[in-house]
Amino acid sequence: MSTLLNKELKKKLLEFCLQQQYERVETAEKAVEDAAESATQEDTSVEEKFESFRTQMQADRDMFNKQLSEARDGLNTLHKIELDRQLENAALGAIVITNAQKLFFAINIGQIKLEQDTYFAVSLEAPIAKAIVGKRVGDSFTFRDKTFQITDIF
């Protein structure tokens, strides 16, 4: 594949991941907002008088704030990917083609169908990424008791 086509493919994958992550941020922001609103409503219902209800509301706010933080961290990671950077080894922003699958080292989005191909967006913390990071074209790696060959990196 030519360098121009590689760059265009990477751009499409990155745009897909960014779109997904912006939606995650938006959903998490709305959940945080809704939880904060529920917690501050002055309702005299019976259940609000119980400490367990207040504890649950705090736990919900904490969970949604954590989700929002993680979603923003994912966006920050995606914004670090340089489309013009030529990669010779598996690293953030690389598309790694193996004899079994095609991976995009970004954040954990999962399966992406693009044109006739399927790619898997994974973070550098994913177990398969840890097995591949630093490897070059022609190298092999073992994952889940199977050996794979890297056929291309860009």
Backbone torsions as a table, in degrees:
resi	resn	phi	psi	omega
1	MET	NA	140.1	-178.1
2	SER	-73.3	159.7	-179.9
3	THR	-59.0	-39.9	179.5
4	LEU	-64.1	-43.4	178.0
5	LEU	-66.6	-38.7	176.8
6	ASN	-60.0	-45.1	-179.2
7	LYS	-64.7	-40.6	179.3
8	GLU	-65.1	-41.3	177.4
9	LEU	-62.5	-46.6	179.7
10	LYS	-61.9	-39.4	178.9
11	LYS	-61.8	-44.3	179.3
12	LYS	-63.7	-43.1	178.6
13	LEU	-64.1	-43.1	179.3
14	LEU	-63.7	-43.2	178.7
15	GLU	-61.5	-40.7	177.7
16	PHE	-61.4	-47.4	-179.7
17	CYS	-62.3	-42.0	178.7
18	LEU	-61.7	-44.7	179.1
19	GLN	-59.2	-47.2	178.9
20	GLN	-60.4	-41.6	-176.5
21	GLN	-72.7	-37.4	175.4
22	TYR	-61.7	-37.4	176.9
23	GLU	-65.9	-38.5	177.3
24	ARG	-63.7	-43.0	178.7
25	VAL	-62.0	-46.6	-178.9
26	GLU	-60.8	-44.5	178.9
27	THR	-63.3	-43.3	179.9
28	ALA	-66.7	-40.4	178.1
29	GLU	-61.2	-42.1	179.4
30	LYS	-64.8	-41.1	179.3
31	ALA	-64.5	-41.2	178.0
32	VAL	-63.4	-44.7	179.8
33	GLU	-61.3	-46.4	179.7
34	ASP	-63.8	-40.7	179.8
35	ALA	-65.9	-40.8	178.8
36	ALA	-65.8	-39.7	179.2
37	GLU	-64.6	-43.6	179.0
38	SER	-63.2	-37.9	-177.1
39	ALA	-71.7	-27.1	-176.0
40	THR	-97.6	-7.0	178.6
41	GLN	-64.9	134.6	178.7
42	GLU	-93.0	84.7	-179.8
43	ASP	-112.2	136.1	-177.1
44	THR	-97.0	23.6	179.7
45	SER	-62.1	155.3	-176.4
46	VAL	-59.6	-43.2	-174.4
47	GLU	-65.9	-27.3	179.3
48	GLU	-71.3	-16.3	-179.9
49	LYS	-78.7	-11.4	-178.3
50	PHE	-93.0	139.0	-178.9
51	GLU	-61.2	-34.5	-178.9
52	SER	-62.4	-34.6	177.6
53	PHE	-65.7	-45.4	178.5
54	ARG	-62.8	-39.5	178.7
55	THR	-63.1	-42.9	178.5
56	GLN	-64.4	-40.1	179.1
57	MET	-62.7	-40.5	178.2
58	GLN	-65.9	-41.3	178.7
59	ALA	-63.6	-40.6	177.2
60	ASP	-62.1	-46.6	178.8
61	ARG	-59.7	-43.8	180.0
62	ASP	-62.7	-43.2	-179.9
63	MET	-63.3	-45.3	-178.8
64	PHE	-67.8	-36.5	176.0
65	ASN	-65.1	-37.8	176.9
66	LYS	-64.7	-44.4	178.2
67	GLN	-60.7	-40.5	178.6
68	LEU	-65.1	-43.2	178.5
69	SER	-61.2	-44.4	179.6
70	GLU	-64.9	-39.2	179.2
71	ALA	-65.3	-41.1	177.7
72	ARG	-67.1	-38.4	176.3
73	ASP	-60.9	-40.8	176.9
74	GLY	-61.0	-42.2	176.8
75	LEU	-61.7	-43.2	178.6
76	ASN	-59.9	-41.8	178.1
77	THR	-62.1	-45.9	-180.0
78	LEU	-61.1	-37.6	-179.5
79	HIS	-70.3	-13.9	176.8
80	LYS	-81.5	-13.7	-177.5
81	ILE	-74.0	125.0	-179.9
82	GLU	-101.5	115.5	-177.6
83	LEU	-66.4	-31.4	-176.1
84	ASP	-83.6	-11.7	-176.1
85	ARG	-72.1	124.4	176.1
86	GLN	-82.4	125.9	-177.6
87	LEU	-111.0	133.6	176.5
88	GLU	-105.4	-14.1	177.3
89	ASN	-136.1	166.1	-177.6
90	ALA	-69.0	118.9	-178.6
91	ALA	-155.8	176.7	177.9
92	LEU	-52.6	129.5	178.8
93	GLY	92.0	-6.0	-178.2
94	ALA	-80.5	145.1	165.4
95	ILE	-102.2	121.6	-176.9
96	VAL	-113.2	119.8	178.3
97	ILE	-102.5	124.6	176.6
98	THR	-113.9	176.8	177.1
99	ASN	-70.5	-4.3	-177.8
100	ALA	-122.1	-31.0	-176.2
101	GLN	-158.4	173.4	-179.3
102	LYS	-121.0	125.7	-175.7
103	LEU	-118.7	144.9	173.2
104	PHE	-118.6	115.0	-177.7
105	PHE	-82.2	100.7	-177.0
106	ALA	-144.3	-96.8	174.5
107	ILE	-134.9	167.0	-179.0
108	ASN	-74.4	98.3	174.4
109	ILE	-110.5	-33.4	-178.4
110	GLY	98.6	-148.4	-173.3
111	GLN	-73.0	134.5	176.3
112	ILE	-128.9	121.8	175.8
113	LYS	-96.3	123.1	-177.8
114	LEU	-136.2	116.7	-174.6
115	GLU	57.0	-124.8	-179.3
116	GLN	-96.8	3.7	-174.8
117	ASP	-111.6	158.3	175.7
118	THR	-117.6	131.2	178.3
119	TYR	-121.5	157.1	175.9
120	PHE	-121.2	114.9	176.3
121	ALA	-83.3	120.0	-177.6
122	VAL	-131.2	151.9	175.6
123	SER	-83.7	164.8	177.2
124	LEU	-67.9	-13.9	179.0
125	GLU	-88.0	-10.3	179.3
126	ALA	-65.8	143.5	-178.9
127	PRO	-53.7	-41.2	-179.7
128	ILE	-67.2	-37.7	178.4
129	ALA	-63.7	-41.3	178.9
130	LYS	-61.1	-30.7	178.8
131	ALA	-75.3	-20.6	-173.1
132	ILE	-106.4	-31.6	-173.4
133	VAL	-49.6	132.3	178.7
134	GLY	90.1	-13.6	-179.3
135	LYS	-77.3	161.7	-178.3
136	ARG	-122.3	170.7	175.9
137	VAL	-56.8	133.7	-178.8
138	GLY	96.4	-22.1	177.8
139	ASP	-71.5	156.1	173.6
140	SER	-117.6	162.4	178.2
141	PHE	-149.0	158.7	179.7
142	THR	-113.3	132.6	178.0
143	PHE	-142.9	125.6	-178.0
144	ARG	52.3	48.3	176.0
145	ASP	63.8	18.6	175.9
146	LYS	-123.3	144.7	178.9
147	THR	-102.1	134.4	-178.7
148	PHE	-123.6	154.6	178.9
149	GLN	-113.6	134.6	175.5
150	ILE	-85.8	119.9	-177.4
151	THR	-101.1	-21.4	178.8
152	ASP	-160.8	149.2	174.1
153	ILE	-141.6	131.5	174.3
154	PHE	-152.2	NA	NA
